[in-house]
Amino acid sequence: MFDTLSDRLSGIFAKLRTKGRLTDADVDATAREIRLALLEADVALAVVKAFIFRLKERARGAAVAEALNPAQQIIKIVHEELIAILGGEARRLNFAKQPPTVIMLAGLQGAGKTTLAGKLARWLREQGHQPLLVAADLQRPNAVNQLQVLGERAGVEVYAPQPGNGVGDPVRVAHDAMSHARRAMRDVVIVDTAGRLGIDADMMAQAVAIRDAVHPDEIMFVIDAMVGQDAVATAEAFRDGVGITGVVLSKLDGDARGGAALSVRHVTGQPILFASTGEKLEDFDVFHPERMASRILGMGDVLTLIEQAERVFADEQKERMAAKLLGGERFTLEDFLEQMIAIRRMGPIANVLAMMPGMGQAKDQLAQVDDRHFDKITAIIRSMTPGERTNPKVINGSRRLRIANGSGVTVNDVNQLLARFAEAQKMMKQLGGMMGLPGGRRKATKSPKSKRKGGKGGRGGGRQQPRGAGAQGLPGDLALPPGLDPSALDPSAFDPNAAALPPGVSLPKLDFTKLRRGGKS
């Protein structure tokens, strides 16, 4: 969504890094380029003006003039102002003191209200609530059927007494749904309303009537993030006509310029509560302004990455792996496969890697990453016997040929997997040793007395442990396929003052050639 804007801002910041100090002319030139970048991204003119005014005001302050690295100060200012435009801090839902809490969805037809209703219901169910979906969109063809299908997939009840397709009174349906929710002990009611292709009096009057019938605690305006400048006028119309308490961005996974996302919060004065980033029900999450600003500036989104990992890795799985580390047990191919399957549940590997800081610099390579490589590794491991997965050392030449034939790959593919798995085992052993775990074995070292005698343990006679991902205590290779090589970490390969990287973070050198779509691995 924000690729074009991110590229433009990265180019602007790259120019700033060549300057030892910034003059007023430099600040004006930088502000002008940022203004053009925002306008090209379809950000509303009023938002751009406010952003540039604040940028100039802060950039001419003492903090920038006296800074050792003025470019980093400008980047910091841009990051903070982006967060301010996007809302500052994430806001939680306002729940009613006496249930049920009523959430009304409003917006134009095609914005994704019905799909978002299913996503929101699923999210609330995972939070421990008992939501009820109400099919009050009786105008759009098959809207009721679509909501019923989504409700079944989300595991929540759908109240749909009318067939829709132009039949039924949506205000009456919404009113009766409240009584049904109380009888069925539902603590959240989500009302899906009808939309139009454009703003008209009938649609607004119907939305107002539904609002007065259910007295919602939250009125969420669902906006298509791909709409552009027209989204601002639509948001203002709903704000003035119905009154909205929050905004939900849909279709953030599109390839539009993303100006609506940066404009709607400033224009409506209401916070962005949620964001939809795909077609699946799980592609939905709370909107965090600071994380979105970091993504726009190419700084990654580590917190979201951690949260996704926590969701897909079961508690018992994490406890079992921790027990293995603490007990000094061997890391097996069965564990390797279990971790890889969990990572696959986090979504496309390109999207997961894109959340890492600085990976915006490798977006062309990320676009070539093919998830089918994981399927190949899964097939290889599942073609092994339980004994081979536990102790890969027994896999000789004939066994490798059998595994290759059973999984539809070459013997070379099997050899590569086994070689990389051996590296992963070593890293796990090093991790246990460095953390001082009971099972972490370390090689015995010569005593100082033997060094004085000139033995092998003396100066220059010992072999130092190679510094790799394992030496840093990060088992990053455990579930990654060949081509993503933690042993190739080279912090000096990137500029430590790069705009996309926060202080102290450096990038791995990633070999994407073995993961490219349609390429050989």
N, C-alpha and C positions, 0 to 999 in steps of 0.2 A: 504493500500500500504506500509506504513512504520512501521507496527506493530512490526515486528521482530527487526528492528533497534531501535525503541523506547524502546522496552523491554531491549535490551542489554545496551543501554545508561543509562536507569534508574537503572539497576543493578550496573553499574560502579559508578554512582554518589552516590548510597546508601553506597557503601564502603567508599567513600571519606568523608561522613558526620561523620564517626566515628573518624576522625583524627583531632586533635587540630591544627596541623601545617603540612605543606607538605615539605618533603625533596626532593632533586633531584631524589632520588630513587623512591619516590612516584609518581613524575611527569612522570618519564620514564615508570613506570608500568602502569599508567593510559593511557598514550599515546599509549602504546603497545596494551592495550585492546580496545581502541577506533579504532586503526588501523585495528585490526581483525574484529571489528563490521562493519566497513565501507566496508572492502573487502568482508565480507560475504553478505553484502547488494548489491553486484555487482557494487560498485562504481569503476570507472576507477583508475588504479594504479597511474597515474600521478596526479590525483585529490587528492588521499589519501596522497601521499607524500607531496604535497603542504600544505594540511590541517594540517598534523601532525607537519610539520616544523614550521608553524605559531603558533600552539598550544604550542609547547615546548618553543618557543622563548618568548611568552607572559607569560606563566605559571611560568617561572623562573624570572620574573620581580619583582620589588619592590611591585607592587599592590597586588600580591598574597602573597608574603612573609610577608608583614606587615598587612594583612587583619585579622579581628577578626574571619571571617568564610572563610577559604581558599577554601572550597568545593564550596561555592556559587560563588566565583570568577572564579573558573574553569568552572562552568556551564555557567556563563556569557560569558566567552571567547569562549566556544564551540558554544553558541547561536550566537554570533556575527560573528564567522568564518563561520558558516552554512549560515548565511544571505549573507556574502560576496561571497561564492561559488555559491549561487543561484542567484546572480546578484545585490545585494545591495538594489536597489530601483526599484519599478515597473515603466516600461516605457509605455508611451501612444503611440497610433498609430501615424505615420507620415502622416498627410493629405496633399494633394496637394494644392498649392495656387490657382490653377485653376482646378475646378472639371471637370471630375470625378477622384477620388482617386482610383488607381488600386492596388488590393491585389491579389497576385498570390500564390496559395498553391502548395507545392511540397512535395514529400515523397514517400515511398515505398507503394506498394499495400497492403491493409489491415491495414494501419496505422490509418485510419479513416478520410481521407481528405474530402470525400463527405459529411459525417455526420457533420463534423466540419464546412464545408462551410455553411450548413443550420443553425447551431448554431450561427456562426459569423454573418450571415445575420440577424437573429432574434435579436441578441444583438445590432447590429447597428441600426436597425429599432426602437428599444426601446430608443436609444440615440437621435432619431430625424432625422436620415438619411434616404435616399431612395436608398437602395442597389439593385444591379442587379446581379443575379447569372448566371454564364456562364458555360455551359456544354461543356468543352473542353476535357473531358475524353471520347474518342470515342472508346476505345479499350476494357475496361472491360465490360462484359455482363451486361446489364440493369443499367449501371452507369448513363445514361441520365435519365431513368425513375425514378431512386432513387432520383436524384437531383430535378426532377420536383415535386415529392411527398413531399420532404422536403421543397421546396420553397412554396408550397401551405400551408403546416402546419405553416410555419414561416410568411406567409402573404407577400411574396416578389415575384417579377417577375423573371422568369427563361428564359434566352435566349438559346434556344436549336434548331437551324435550322436543325441539322443533327440527325438521329436516333441512331447513335452509333453502338455498337456491331461489331466494325471493319469497319464501313462505315463512310466516311467523313474525311475532313482535319482539324485537331484540330487547326493548326496555322491560317488557314483562318477563322475559327469560332471565335477565339480570336480577330483577327483583325477586323472583321465585328462587333463584340460586342461593340467595342469602339464607332463606329458611331451610333449604336442603342442607347447606353447609353446617348449620347449627345442629340439625338432627343427626347428621352423619359425623359430627365431631371433627370437622375439618378446620384447621387453625389458619389457613391461608386460602383466599379465593382469588384466582387470576381470571380476569374478564377480558376475553379477546373480542375487540370491536371491529366494525367494518371500516374500510377505507375507500378512498376514491382515487382516481387518476390525478385529480387536482382538487384544490380547496373549493368547496361549494357550501351554500347555506344549509342544504338538507343534511349533509354529513355532519356539519358542526352542531346543528340542532340535535341530531340523534345522539352525538357524543355527550352533549350537555345533559340530555334527558337521562342517559345511562348513569352519568356521574351523580345526578341528583337522586337517582333511585338506589344506588348502592353506597354512596358516601365513601369513596375510596380513601385509604390512608396514603396511597402512592398513585400518582397518575404519571405513567412513564410514556414519554414520547419516543417512539422507535423510529430511528432515522437511518436511511441507507447511506453508508459512508462513501458510496461511489457517486452520489448525486451531484455534488459540487456546490456552486454558489446558490442554486435554487433551494438548497437545504436550509439556508439561513432564513429566507422568506417564509418557508413552510413552518419552521420552528417558531418564528414570531407569531404566525397566524394561530397555531395551536396554543401558544402561551397566552395570547390575548383572548382567544375564543373559549377554550376549555379550562386552561390553567394547568400547568404541568409542574411536577415536583422533582422530576429527574429525567435524564436522557439515557437511552440505550443505543449504542452504535452496532449496527449489523453489517455484515459483509466486509469486515476489516481484512479479509484474506484476498480481496480483489486487487486489481492492478491499476485502480484509479489513483489520482494524485493525492487524495486524502485531506483536502482542504476543509471538508465539512467537520472532520474530527477536531480540527484546531479552531474552528469558528463557532461551533454550536454552543459550547460552554460560555464563551464570552458574550454571545448575543443574547441567549436566553437567561443567563444569570443562574441557571440551575445546573447541578453537578451531573457528570456522566457517571452512571451507577454501574453499568455492565457493558461488556463488549462481546460480540459474537464473531468468531474467527474461522468459521467453517460450516459445513452442511450437517455434520454429525451433532447429536444431542450433547455430547461432551465437549464440543468446541465452544465453550462459553465460560466466562469467568468475570470476577469483579474487576472493574476498571481502576487501575492504579496510575495516576498522572505521572509520578516520578519514573515509573518503569517504562511508560510509553515515551516519555522524553528521552530516556536513555537509549531506547531502540532507535528513535529518530536520529540521534547523534552517533549511532553505531557503537554504543557502549555495552550492548548486550542486555540481557535480562536474567541475571543469575538467580534472583529470588523466585521468579516464576518457574525457572527450570528446577529449582529445588522442590518447590511445591508440587510440581507434576511428578517428580521422582517419588516423593513421599506418598502420593496417591496410588501409583502403580506398584510400588514395592510393598507387599503385605508385611504386617508387623511380625508375623511368625517367620517370614523369610528373612527379614533383617535380624531377628533374634538368632535364627539358626546360623547365619553367616558370622555374626558376632561371636557366637559360641565356638564356631570352628576356629576363628582367629585366636580366641582366648585359650582354647584347648590345644592349639598347635596341630589341628587336623589338616590333612592335605586338601588343597583346593582341587576339585575334580572337574571333568568335562560336564558332568551333570549340573554342577553349580554354574559353570560358564554358560550353559544353555539356558538355565533358569533366569540368569541376569539378562541375557540377550533378549529373551521373550518379554521380560518386563520393560526393557527399553523400547521394544517395538510398540508396546501399548502406549507409550508417551507420544506417539505420532511419527510422522516422517522424520528420518534421521537428519535431513537437511534443516528442518525447522528446529530440531533440538540443538544442533550445532550452531545455528544462527543466534541462539540466545547467549552464547558464550561471548565475553567481552572481546571486541576487536574483530570478530568474524565477518563484519561488514566488508572488510578489505578483501575477503575471499568469496564474495557472493557469487561470482561467475563460476567458481569451482564448486560451490555448494549446490548450484543449480544442476550440476552434472551428477550429483550423488544418486546412486540407484539403490533403493531399499531391497532389491532382489538379491543383493549380495548376502544379506542376512538369511534369506531363504535358503541359499546354497549352503551356508554354514550349518543351519539347522538340519538340513537333509544329511549332511556328512555325519554329524554327531548322532543323529537318530539311526543311522545305518550301522552304528557300532553296537556291540554287545554290552550288557551292564558291566562286565568285567573290564572291557576295554575302556569304557568311560571312566571307571575308577582308577585304573592304572594304565595310562596310555603307553607306557614303556614296553608292554607286551605286543604292541602293534608292529609286526615285522612286515617284510615286503609283500608276502602273500595276503596278509590281512589288509594291508593298504589297498591292494588291487581289488579285493572283495568289497571294501567300503566304497571305493571309487565307483565300481560298477553298480553297487546298490543305490548310490545317491545320484548317479548320472553326471559325475564330474570326472576330472582327470586325477591321476595319482599325484601330480604336482600340486593340485588344489588341496588334497589331503595332507601332503607334506607341509605346505605353507601353514595350514591351520594348526597342525601339531607343533610346529616350530614356534608359532606365536603363543600358543597355549603354554608351552614350556616357559616362555618369557613371563607370562602372567603368573605362573606358579612361583617363579623366582621373586617377582615383585611382592606377592603376598607374604612370602617368607621374610623378605627384607622389612616389610611393613611391621610384621610381628616383632622382629628383632629390635627395630628402632623404637617401638612403643614400649619396649620392656615387658612384653607379654610373656606369660609362662612358657608358651609353646614356641616363642621366637628364638631360634638357635643362632648363636653367633660363633664365628670361628675363634678358636683360642689364639691369643697373641703371645708372643715371646715376652719374657720378663725383662726388665731393664738390665739385669745381670747378664743375660745372654746377649744383649745388644753390645754390652761393653766387651764381650769376648769376640765380637766380630762375626756372630752367627748370621744366619739368613734373616733373622728378625732385626738386624742392624739397619743403619741408615741406607736408604736406597734399595734394600733387598726385598722389601715387602711390596706386594701388589695392591694398589688402592682400588677400592670398590668403585665401579663406574657410576657416574652421576646420571641418573635418568629419572623417569617419572616415579619409579619405586623409591629412589633415594630421597625424593621429596615427600614420600608418604602418601602419594596420590595414585591409587590403583586404577588409573584412567583407562588402561588397556584391557580391563577385564572383560568388557562386553563389546568392544569395538572390533570391527572386521579388519582384515589386512588392508593397508593403505592409510590408516590413521595411526601413526607410529609415535607413541609417547617417547620412545628412546631418541627421537629426532628433535627433541626440544632444543631450541636455540634462541635464548632470550636476546642475543645480540643481533638477531636477524631483523629486528624491527626497531623503529625509533622509540625510545622510552618516553619521549615527549609527544608522541602522536596524539592527535585530538581525540581519537576514538578510545583510547585506553586510560582508565583511571590510574593514579599513581601506584606503582608497585606491581602492575599486571603486565605480563608479557605473553606473547603468542607462541603456540606451537607451530612448527613447520609441518603442514599436513600434505601427504601425498594422496591426492584424489584420483590419480590416474587409474587405480585399480577399482574404483567405485563408479566410474562414469557410465552413464546410461548407454547400453548397447555396446560397450567396450569389453575387451577381454580382461579377465581378472586372474 
